Amino acid sequence: MMQSKVPGSTGAVSMLALLSLGLGGCVTSRVEDARENVTGLNEGESVVIMAKSYHQGNETEADYISCVENALGRGSKGLRVIPRQQFVDSLFPWFEPRTAPAETKGLTKLMERPGVSEVVKGLGVRYIIWLDGDTETVAQGGSLSCAAGPGGGGCFGFAWWQKDADYEASVWDLDGYETAGTVSADVSGTSFLPALVVPIPLIARTQSAACKGLAQQLRAFIVQ
């Protein structure tokens, strides 16, 4: 027999009520921007998305950056997005985590280095978007037990967990080497796992919602 439990408890009535919620958890989101300068994107100009900093020893999630890249470039109104790794490799070592400029004041000096300005112009990069943030589990509870034996088995109980996805994008304009502003997405989601023999996960797609919301707001922010 195997058992797994999460601290806490809740009644079968609550579990059955949650079964009526459908196939997804609960998600709330807030997306906003703060503009400092006028923006725009001319034909042939592109953007690149970079990880700004580290959280608890981990760089801003690579899969989240890829999600925003794809969302920004998707559709008839999609922006031209240069893949992050292509940009970093083309300008090695100037945009490695330890050598990348920490603020726009360092851009002028960087662009004066031999070959840097030519590579940037060749790629058509107008904006560098620095992503900062992470997704983490902030609370959890409930009790879920699973057992297997000669006569069969199953899972019984109820568990839940809450995740917060908090990201901010700083937009640097390479046309004037200045900050255009910031766009932020704060998404909170609660997932549920009720089980009457068979577990039925009701997952809140917190990071996915943060990706979609941030990308939509970034596109509107840049092209106005």
C-alpha positions, 0 to 999 in steps of 0.5 A: 500500500502506498499513501501520499498526504498534504497537510490540512483537511476539508470535507467531502461536501466542499470537494464535490462542490468544486467538481462543478467548477469545470476543468480549470482552476481559479485565476485572477490577473492584473496587467498594467504599464507605465510609460516614460517615452513615446514608442513606435515600430517602423518596418523592418525593426524588431524587438528582443527579449532578455532575462534581466536578473536572477531570483533565488539563484535561477534566471527568469524562466527560459520557457516563460521568455520563449512563451512571450517571444512566441506570443509577441510574434504571433498573428497578423499584428505580430511583432518581429522578434529576434530570438534571445539566443541568436542576439546573445550569440551575435553580440558575445560576450556583451549580453552575457548575464555578467556583462550586459548593461544594468541600465540604459546609461551603459548602452552608449558606451556599449554601442561604441565598442567595435562591431556592436552597433553594426550587429544591432543594426543588422538585426534590426533591433529597436527595443530590448525588453528585459523580463524580470520575475518568476512563478512560485507556489505561495500556499497549499493545503488539503489531504489526499490519500492513494492506495493500491492493493490486490482488490483494486485501489483509488485516491480519496480526498482533496488538495489545493495549491496557489501559485503567483506569477509576477513579471515586469518588462522594462522596455529599452529604446535603442533609438535614443538609448533610453527607457520607454517604460515598463509593463507588468503582469501579476497573476494569481491562480488556485488549482484543485485536485479532488479525488473520488477514486480517480483524481480530477485535476482542475489546474489554474494556468497561472504562468500561461495567463501571465505570458498572454497578458504581458505579451498583449500589453507589450504589443499595445505599448510598443506600437501604440 
